Amino acid sequence: MKCILYHGVDIQVTEVKEEPKVKNNIVYVAIQIPVRRACGERYYDRRTVRFLEEAEQKLREGKANLQGVGKVLVYS
């Protein structure tokens, strides 16, 4: 596989975290996708996009199993 922008070949399947927002919350959804190491360009197949859409739907409906992993603090 070659990068469609720069035609480089340094693409490796990597775990990345998508960050859909639900109200004031950010949820990390870990996925494995091809990423070009030089520029960070990500390549999503249909199955991955469908998975992310389903995850966002479950989050909106309150049907997702979530775990707390830290805090988000606002300085004022």
N, C-alpha and C positions, 0 to 999 in steps of 0.2 A: 504494500500500500504506500502511496506517495501523498504528501501534503498537497492539497488542492490549491493552496495559496502560494507556497514557495517551492513546491516540487521536491522537498526534502524527503528522505526515507527514514529518518530517525524517529519512527512512530512505535510506541510501546503501549501495551495494555496496562493501564494504571488504575488504582482505586482513587476516585475523586468523590467529593461530597457536593451534591447539589443542595441548595438552600432555599426551598420554598418557604414563603412567609404565610403564616396563619394568624390573622389579626396582628397583634404586636409581637408574635413569637416567630423565631426562625427555627426550622427543623432541618437537621442534617440527614440527608438520604445518601448513603454510600452506594456507589455503583462502580462497576469495572468497565472502562471504555478505552478505546485507542486514543492516545494523546501524543502529539508531536512534542518531543522533549525540548527542542530549541525555542519554540514560540508559545507552547501551551495550547495550541489549537486542539479542540476536542471533536471527536467524531461519534455521532449518535446513530445507532441503527433503529429500525422501527420498533423492535422489541423493547429496547431501553426507553425510548420515548413513551411507549404505551405504559410501561412500568411506572415511569415518573408521573404520567397523567393519572393513573389509578391511585398512586400514593397521595397525590394532591387532593383527589376527590375524597379519599378516606379521611384525610386531615380536615378538610372542610366540613365533613359530616360528623366529625368527632368519633370516628370508628377506628382510629389508628392506635396501636399500642406504642406508647412513647416512654422513654426513660430520661430523667434529668441527668445532665452531664456537667453542669456548671451553672453559672449565673451570668446574667447580663445586667450590668449596672449603668445607670445614667448619672453623670456628674452635672450638677446644676449650681 
